[in-house]
Amino acid sequence: MNSIVEAMAPAAESVSASGFIKKNLREYGMLLSLVVIMAFFEYMTDGTLMQPLNLTNLLLQNSYIVIMALGMLLVIVAGHIDLSVGSVAGFIGGLAAVLMVEYQWHYLPATMACLMAGALIGAVQGYFIAFHRIPAFIVTLGGMLVFRGLALWLLHGQSIGPFPREFQLLSSGFIPDPFGGEGLRVTSLLLGVLVACGFFYMSLKERANKLQYGAAAEPLGFLIGKNVAFAAAIIYLCYLLASYKGMPNVMVIMFALMLFYDFITNRTTIGRRIYALGGNEKAARLSGIKTDRLSFYTFVNMGVLAALAGLVFAARLNTATPKAGVGFELDVIAACFIGGASATGGVGKVMGAVIGAFVMGVMNNGMSILGIGIDWQQVIKGVVLVAAVFVDVYNKNK
Amino acid sequence: MDAILEMKGITKRFPGVVALKDVNLAVRSGEIHAICGENGAGKSTLMKVLSGVYPHGTYEGDVHFEGREQRFDSIRDSEDLGIAIIHQELALVPLMSIAENIFLGNELTRAGVIDAEATHRRTVELLKKVGLSESPEELITNLGVGKQQLVEIAKALAKKCKLLILDDPTASLNENDSQALLDLLLEFKAQGMTMIMISHKLNEISRIADSVTVLRDGATVTTMDCGDAPINEDEIIRHMVGREMADRYPHREPQIGETVFEVRDWTVFHEQHADRKFIKGVNFHVRQGEILGIAGLMGSGRTELAMSLFGRSYGRHISGHVLLRGQEVDVSTVEKAVNHGIAYVTEDRKGYGLVLENEIKHNVSLANLPGVSRLGVINEGREYSVAKDYQRKINIRCPDVFQHVGNLSGGNQQKVVLSKWLFAGPEVLILDEPTRGIDVGAKYEIYCLMAELAREGKCIILISSEMPELLGMVDRLYVMNEGAFVAEMDVAEASQEKIMRAIVKAGKD
């Protein structure tokens, strides 16, 4: 992107479609890779991957990774890292079990208490990182041990379950279908169509805005083509889900959070300031940005999302185990880097992290269906992580 | 004398641009050859071709060194032949010692083990050659920039170099260190070394260069020999910019009003050594429409004074009073300072001024995000038009404001920093070395901008190491030395000698 070519290109009101695609290949490259990977496994598994049941499972399996990746992206963009998220998720799952099963709390206050506990954990870690300048790697490495240990202590080394039925719905429930179709869940399909149209409308509006203030906008033909393909994909996926049990509740939560964080990072002053903080902290501070406080809040936010992921995971298993969340931090961090975030901070996109999470998820799922052993699965995932970042860095330097 | 180096018909293309067009350069053995040109004229690219950063085959034309055609594949190849380059940004490892740095990548070994004794002995010799009396075990981080530059030169000498290339060697040095460095270069010349010096400072070029090659827009404009007649600075400038520059500083008719900004008894302690008083009870004021200069050597505390005033961004145990139109104001955080209409344009635009991997428009709006947003949501249209406005108004040369600032030249980057602070709407603008490392044309534009802002009634504080710049631009100036103001003078009665005398006299007390 940073090539001299771009620097010298004349600013046209509307560039040609082919030129535009070339320019944005990097942005859409990740999405394309996801599509290719999905097509590959769809073919290799003789269509099992995209079967409604499997697709639903795939979403459920990856929801907690995606939820944490949203927070992790902010942390990484701000120039930090959080290794403790897996342990925190496990600890919060245990806390939820103790509150709801042992102490018989109602699920609503228990959920609130768990989210608050997540915020508190994030605040404690963020306090040392932001205000005392202890490297995040060290603080959260400590946190990883502390909360794993606390999870063991809380659960006395045993599994606790089952959860109340209402709480289980968080992960195993599906959105209600008042139209009552037995074969096809019409509500889920309609929701998909609605979202697709919403996206279409938003991108048209954005283009109109850009043209209005005189910036170069993407060519209309390209925009329409892109959105039609995008809308078709969304509607198709929703159709598949609708032909099973409809949309899982957790997917709605995940989707809402995704949109929320995409908005925060792209359109708000907070998002802008986080990018500036990660890009050049000194310059950000001398521009009047309270960089310490901002770092602190990214960790509070991470804590809440890790707690939410812990709840989703516990609800899905319907039991809290001391081993819950082991290794999650690696998947979450990998998702961000596959999605194009820079390890030095300042660069990264929410949608990239989400796509990165699904790249990992689809590979996990596809390889399991194919019966590839856990040994080779890890090898392949590791190779894909390094290869994805290599391609990214290589393109940037070219 | 024979040419030790000849570069013939060098053409270097990047995708979409020709950076060098048929450039010729001939350097005679034993001379100091200066290369000047505006930023982006192709000086650095040419040196990268010469030193092998761009390997043979990626450019057209021939490089002849010591009579033979050379095809360098890497820096290593050129170093082996005795070509050493010292970059503008120093490449020393701060937490390693002088000796370790000098022999880095080139360690003196015996049977594969570092020979500490020989290293020490050689380092002492080399340091003596460059006039440093520091211990070879001293860490780089404890040296000032001037001494670090000398260590870089010692490092080049250690490689037994025949051709030494210096890229703007005095850019970050004060007057004294610059003079000492230039003297050292003349001494090397007497010993028969050949040097190429890239510089923006014409007085230095006319002092030590034997010939000057001027580049403009990637092409050689002229090579002047200084053997016969002394170099005419105005002639060099004319060749560099391709037009006659009647005046290096814009004409001003200052209209000075009431005192707007006043600082009383400002005292700051050193950031690392908390018991060391760094700024010692400074008092000063600026009036409306006035350009106030702060002169002084590097390390005299000018930057630290400015940064401590700007939201206590430097130092500890800060005490003193800041008054705005007679009212005491709280400037204890950057945010408060900005809200009171104070802006500080840093001397280190890459380190402290810009987020290089962000777009121009994002950098412009950074200090005043509320100005382009509502309820925390950024209005992208407004942000774009603000940046576009400044691009036009102060002539930032770029295709569009979506570009990353990292791709701009130094002068244009500086204009982006200035835009950022102008958009914050300041009344008092502190400019710290605003023209460092940028070319003559861009300098003039920045001077014009300063004059314009003063005419609008803003207060401008100009911190500069270049005395001609201070004398050309300011209405009144203070001289700073060792953390205190040692003299105040109106520009009418000021001169370079007077300023220097004030510094030296204060040093003796």
Contacts between the chains, C-beta under 8 A, distances in Angstrom:
chain1	res1	chain2	res2	distance
A	1	B	404	7.7
A	2	B	404	5.7
A	2	B	406	6.6
A	2	B	407	5.9
A	3	B	15	6.4
A	4	B	14	4.7
A	4	B	15	6.1
A	4	B	16	6.0
A	4	B	17	5.6
A	4	B	407	7.5
A	5	B	15	4.7
A	5	B	16	4.5
A	6	B	403	7.3
A	6	B	407	7.9
A	7	B	398	7.4
A	7	B	399	6.8
A	7	B	403	6.2
A	7	B	407	4.8
A	8	B	16	4.6
A	8	B	17	5.5
A	8	B	399	7.0
A	9	B	16	7.5
A	9	B	399	6.1
A	10	B	399	6.2
A	11	B	399	4.8
A	11	B	400	4.0
A	209	B	380	7.2
A	209	B	381	5.8
A	210	B	380	7.9
A	210	B	381	7.8
A	212	B	381	6.6
A	213	B	380	7.9
A	213	B	381	3.7
A	213	B	382	7.8
A	213	B	384	5.3
A	213	B	385	5.5
A	214	B	384	7.5
A	214	B	385	7.4
A	214	B	388	7.3
A	215	B	384	5.3
A	215	B	400	7.5
A	215	B	402	7.4
A	216	B	400	6.7
A	216	B	402	7.6
A	267	B	377	5.6
A	267	B	378	5.6
A	267	B	380	7.5
A	268	B	373	7.5
A	268	B	376	5.1
A	268	B	377	5.5
A	268	B	378	6.4
A	269	B	369	4.3
A	269	B	370	7.3
A	269	B	373	5.1
A	269	B	376	5.2
A	269	B	377	7.7
A	269	B	378	6.1
A	270	B	376	6.5
A	272	B	362	6.6
A	272	B	365	7.8
A	272	B	366	7.5
A	272	B	369	6.2
A	272	B	378	6.4
A	273	B	369	7.2
A	275	B	355	7.4
A	275	B	358	6.5
A	275	B	362	7.6
A	276	B	355	5.0
A	276	B	358	6.8
A	276	B	362	7.5
A	276	B	366	5.7
A	279	B	355	3.8
A	279	B	356	7.1
A	279	B	357	5.4
A	279	B	358	5.6
A	280	B	351	7.7
A	280	B	352	7.9
A	280	B	354	6.8
A	280	B	355	4.5
A	280	B	356	6.9
A	282	B	351	6.1
A	282	B	352	4.8
A	283	B	351	7.6
A	283	B	352	5.5
A	283	B	353	5.6
A	283	B	354	5.8
A	283	B	355	5.6
A	283	B	366	7.8
A	284	B	355	7.0
A	284	B	366	7.3
A	285	B	313	7.1
A	285	B	334	6.6
A	286	B	310	7.4
A	286	B	311	7.9
A	286	B	313	6.1
A	286	B	334	6.2
A	286	B	344	6.9
A	286	B	346	6.4
A	286	B	352	5.4
A	286	B	353	7.5
A	287	B	334	7.3
A	287	B	366	4.6
A	287	B	367	4.2
A	287	B	420	7.1
A	288	B	311	7.5
A	288	B	333	7.9
A	288	B	334	4.4
A	288	B	335	4.4
A	288	B	337	7.8
A	288	B	338	4.6
A	288	B	367	5.7
A	289	B	334	7.9
A	289	B	366	7.6
A	290	B	333	7.7
A	290	B	335	7.0
A	346	B	355	6.9
A	346	B	357	5.6
A	346	B	358	7.6
A	347	B	357	6.2
